[in-house]
Each structure stands twice: as C-alpha cells, then as structure tokens.
Amino acid sequence: MKNTIHFGAGNIGRGFIGALFSQSGYHVTFVDIADDIINKLNEENSYKVKTAADPQEVLEITNVSGLNNMKQEDEVIEAIGQAEYVTTAIGPNILPRIAPLIAKGIVKRLKENEAPFYIIACENQIGATDILKGHILEQLDEETKGMLEGRVFFFNSAVDRIVPIQNNQGSLDVLVETYYEWVVETDQEIPNVDGMITVPDLAPFIERKLFTVNTGHAVTAYFGWLAGKKTIDEALNDETISVQVKNTLKETGAYLVKTYGLDQGEHGKYIEKIIGRFQNPYLHDGVSRVGRSPLRKLGSEDRLVKPARESARLGLPTENLAKAIAAALFFDVKDDSESVELQKMISEHGVEHVLTEVSKLDPNSSLVKEIAAQYEQLKK
C-alpha cells in the first residue's frame, strides 16, 4: 500500500485531504500534537466523514494512523522516508514550526529512497507551499539542496471545503459540506489522488477561490457579527447583509475578470453557487469561527485588502470592499487573540495605523481614506 503523511489531524485534515488520500488507496499517517486524536486514530484506524446535506452521505475512511510530532520525532522522520506525499492543513502560521522536522525527514529519505517525493501545503494562503519550502531550505546544507532536483517536488495548491467547528469530542467523525475543490499547480504527471485537479497555472484558481469564497465568507461573518447574528446562514437571511456580500463579490469579480480574463457570466454563476453554499443550514457555521484571526485576514495579500488595493490600482470600484474592511476592524471576540490585539491597536493608535502596519496600505491613499470614512459611518 502507498503511504502519505498529513500534518494536521483536525477536522479539516481528516474531513478533506486525508479522506481523499484514504479513498485513493493510501495509508494516511496524520501528524499532530493532539494526543487524544492521535491515540484514537491508532486505536480505531478509521472514522466517518458525513456530509452536511439531506440525504446525508456517510463515507468510511480507513487505513489511517497517527504520530505525535512533539513526542515521536524519529517515527515521523522514518515515515517521511517511506511516504509518497507530505501534505499539510495546519494553518499558514504553523508552517515554520514543522519545517525543521520535514527537513530532517528529507535528509534521511535522500540517503535511503530514490522514489520521487511530493510536498503540498493545503492552506488558505497564496503560495503556501513556497512559504513552507523556504523554511525547509533554511534547514538544509548546500549538498542536500543540490540533491533535491528531480527527487523532491514542491507544488502550490488551492483548497476549498467548508468544515465548520463541531461538537465531536470523543469521536473522530467529521461533518463537511458536499462540495470541495483541490487544485495543484504542476505540469508534471504525478501519482493520482482522487479529487485532486492539476493545472499548469494556479493563479486564476487560487485568486478566484480566495477572493470569492474566502472574501464572501469573511464579509458575511464581519457584518453578521456586527448585526448580532450567530451563524453564517442566519446572517445571509438578513437582506441587508446578503446585498452587502453580493455587492462586495461583484467588486472582487470585476478585478478577477479584468486580471485573468474570466468569463463574466460564468463568474457570476460561480458567485451564486458560493453564496448558496454559505446558506446551507446544515453547516451551522458560526460567524465567530469564520471571522477569527482578523489580523491575518487584513493582511496585504489576503482576501479583503489585496482585491481592494488592486481594484483601486485598476480604477475599479472599491466602495463595498472598503466597507467590508471597515467591518472587519470592529471584530471583537475575547477568545480570539488576534481580535484582542486588533482592538488594542485601534484603541492605542487608530484605524489608519492598522491599515498601514497590518495591511501595508499607503496612509495617504484614497483607499485608506475611504475605509476610515466607512469605519466612522459604521460606528454610528
């Protein structure tokens, strides 16, 4: 049986990428620091993936096990030596922490295994695999780097599947939406994984997804939070929020159509499909979950700021994107450390400081002025 390593044994890892590998005939070794999940994977060697739909589909995921990377470093290194793929779904901020361990695994593998080895970071981050690769290369000497050519391959990817926070304590089973998309950038023939799509140029796919799915999700969450809504579907049942989300995605759509030559009509249908996914009442996806980590989501290359900045540069409308960024600045959830930090920054230094330091926007730009004005309007 073929082997793969997946860093991140949480709901997304088990409910999406890990499940696809298992269904494609791989033994999946999940690597994580959560002892309860790792122990249960090793005890049960299986779990169920259930779709948030009516009727519900239940898939049995088998041939799985787990390793704790904090306690079983040698075992993880050994497993990397035997694997065909290493994938991740741990959050972009954690990639630097696992890079040294993957690097050790690569060093051992290059000495013992001639087979090609594929590394793919499956994160909501443009160029996530490039980021991981950079941290891995920092751990390798020049001789080892020279041995990577033709043997170790790094591919960027775009991933899309809604996996809500769920009450599955004591169970490995995961609830997911029916829809998913996993696009990997390569022009090579690589080992088949059912559900994986390969393309030579990822940029149109990843930006279409990031600036439609992730932007739309975030906008719904931030306006939903301001309006006191609990879930994403509840927020979209509010006509004011629904119109705001649609108008914001029209602006990101205009940027995508102009930049990548997408068909405007087809992209309009894609937007409708995405909003329909958000309205799935079986997901019960909380606005506080979707809105969390606002500092990352207000980053210069992320779902709100990049399309706003690039739209402004292209002379396209930005009114709704500016309003969405302003709404994000109000996100105040006490158990989210980034939210706490965001509110502290605004309290001590003001909104323009956040837009300059976090979003890397020109403080004298019309976009910053527009966001600040929208912030004051929402404040009222």
Secondary structure, 3 states (H helix, E strand, C coil): CEEEEEECCCHHHHHHHHHHHHHCCEEEEEEECCHHHHHHHHHHCEEEEEECCCCCCEEEEECEEEEECCCCHHHHHHHHHHCCEEEECCCHHHHHHHHHHHHHHHHHHHHHCCCCEEEEECCCCCCHHHHHHHHHHCCCCHHHHHCCCCCEEECCEEEECCCCCCCCCCCCCEEECCCCEEEEECCCCCCCCCCEEEECCCHHHHHHHHHHHHHHHHHHHHHHHHCCCCEHHHHHCCHHHHHHHHHHHHHHHHHHHHHHCCCHHHHHHHHHHHHHHHCCCCCCCEHHHHHCCHHHHCCCCCCCHHHHHHHHHCCCCCHHHHHHHHHHCCCCCCCCHHHHHHHHHHHHHCHHHHHHHCCCCCCCCHHHHHHHHHHHHHHC
